[in-house]
Amino acid sequence: MSVISARIANRFVKKHHYSGKVTPNSQLHFGVYLNGVLHGAMSFGPGIDKRKMMRLIKGTQWNEFLELNRLAFDDILPRNSESRALAIVMRLIRRNAPQIKWVVSFADATQCGDGTIYRASGFVLTSIKKNSQMLRLSDGSIVAGKSLDNPNHQAPNGAYGRGDALKNGAEYLPGYQLRYIYFLDPDERKNLTCEEIPFAEIAKRGAAMYKGVRLASVV
């Protein structure tokens, strides 16, 4: 495990992350190696909607949290490597950046999973929402609604804006988006301003999913 450059991390993420995309504002990158070869990458940054995310924990200052933007591993590493690597990274952040009090991340059950790795790594579930962000355009490409709404973005088929895309055959991917928080400072847990959701609720709400397919239970 070591800190790696954005160039190395982004190249790995593009190849191994289900989205094939990187987050431009990621600032901190860790690599997971086996026998000197990179097999995993984790990228952290301030988040796209930082001001909104800050409100999740009462009293959070501008530089006191991070978003885990990307977590990508290949199939070479042993089982449970993701959760082990996350545990190491959280310790490194706590030791070297003590001002960071918590980390937020999202599980996209429409394209990947409902957050098994996060649950195994000590994250707290704070939101389960039916997907209202990820769309499949008429040409088969998948794009986030926020990207479509960006004035500088234009979809491959010429669609501009979410409304235009939907009129031209785009559809929301079936599934759910789940939000998880890891408390580097355990005392911050009492300052959570939203609901802390039991993991059992994922299945109860029909959000236990893998790549858009419903599962009977969650781990």
N, C-alpha and C positions, 0 to 999 in steps of 0.2 A: 504494500500500500504506500503510495506517495502522491504528493501534489504534482500535477502535470499541466502542461500548457493548454490553452484554449484550442490551439491548432490540433494537437494530438487528440484531445477529448472530442472535439467536434467531428473529426474524421471517423472516430470509432462510433460515436452516436449515430451519425448518418448511415453507417453500415448496419448497426445492430439494434437500434431503437425501433419499435414498431411504427413510429410516425415517419422515420427517416429524416426528421427535421431537428435542428438545434434551436435553442433559445438565445437570441442575440445578446440579451443583457446578462447572461451568466458570467460570473466573475471568479468563481472558485471551483477548481476541478481536481478530482482525485482519480487516480488510476489503480486498478487491482491487477497485480501481476502474478503469474505462475511460471517459474523457471525463466524469468526474465522477459516473458512475453505478456503483453497487455491483453487481458480478457474481460475487463469491466471498467466502466467509467461512470462517475457521478458528478453532476454539475449543479452548482448552487448560485443563486443570484437574488436580487431584491424583489423579484416578482413583477408581473406586468401591471397589476393594479395594487401597488404598494400601500397607498393611502387607505384603501378599503380593507386590506389584510391586517393592517395595524390595529384596527378596531376589534379584532377577534380577542385580543388580550388587553384588558384595561391597563392604561398607563404605559403601553409600549412606545418607546421612542424610535426615531427614524432608523437608527443603526442597530436595533436590538433584536432583529429576527432575519431569517433567510428563508427563501423558498428552494426546495429541492426541485430544480427544473427538469432534470433528466437523470434517469437511472437506467443504464444499459449494460447487459452482460451477455456474453456468448454462451454456448452450451458446453464449454470445456471444463469450467470450474466445478468442484464437487457440490453436492446438494447443500442448500442453506447458505451458500457463499454470500448471497445478497444481504441477508440479515446480519451475518457476521461482519461483513464489510461496513454496513451501516453503523453497527455498534462501535467499530473502531473509529470511523469518521466522526461520529458524534463526540467521542472522547477527545479527538484531536481538536475539534472546534471549541469544545468547552475549555480545553487547556490553553489554546493559543489565541482564542478570541473570546475572552470571558464576558464581553459585552453582549454577545449573542445569547438570548434567553430562550428562544424557541425556534423551531423549524416547521414550516407548513409544506405539504405536498398534496398532490391530487392523483387519484386513481381513475383511469378512464376505462370503464367496463364496456364501452362500445367497441373499443379496438384492442384492449389488452385484458386487464382483470380488475377485480373489485378491491384489491389492496392486501392480498395475503402477506406479502413481504412486510408491509407497514405494521400489520397486526402482530406479526412475529417479532417485530423490532421495538415494540414498546410505544408505538404511536397511539394517540387517542383519536377516535372517530368523531368528527364534529359536523358533518353534513352528508346527506344522501339526497341527491336531486336527479330527477329525470333529465336526460340529456337535452339541453337547449343550446348547445354550442357547436357541436361537430356535425357538419353536413357533408353528404355525398353529392357532388355536382353531377350534372347530366353526362359529363364526359368520364365519370368514374373517379375523379380525383376527390380527395377528402380535405376539407379546409375548416378552420375554426370560424365561427360567426364573427368574432371580433376582428379577424383578419379581413373578412369580406367588407366589414363596415369601415375599415381604414381607408381614407381617401386616396392613399398611395397604392392600394392593392387593387388588382383587377384579376378576376379568375380567368383560367385558360380559355373558357368559352365566351369571354367578353362580359360576363355578369359582373355588375358592380353593386355592392350592398346586398344584405341578406334578402331583402324583399325581391330584388331583381333576380337573384339566384333561385329563389323558391318559385317564382313565376316561370322560370326557364327549366323546371324539372328537378331542381335540387330537393333533397329530402334529409330530414334529421336522422342520424343513425339511431337505431333502437338501442336503448340501454340507459345507464346511469353514470353520473359523475360523483365521486366520493372524495371528501376532504379529510385529511388526517393532520394532526399536530403532534410534534415531539417536543417535550419540555426538557431543555437542557438545564434550566433552573426549575426544579420541582415546585418551588413556592409560587411560580407563575400560574400553576394550574388553577388555583383558587380565583384567579382574575379572568378566567375564561368568560366571555360575554355571550356565548351561544351555548346551545345544548350539547352535552357530552352524551353521545349515543352508544348504547350497548351494541357489541358486535352482532348479537343475535337479531337485531333489527334489520340487518342487511338482507337476510333470507326472508324475514317477515314481510318486508316491503317489496319483495321480488327483485331485489337489486344484486343478488348473488349471481354474478355473471363472469363469463370468460369470452372475450371477443364477441360480445353481443348475444351470446347464447346463455340462457338462464340455467343455473345450477340448483341442485336440491338443497345444498347447505354451504356454509363457509367454514374456513379453517381459522 
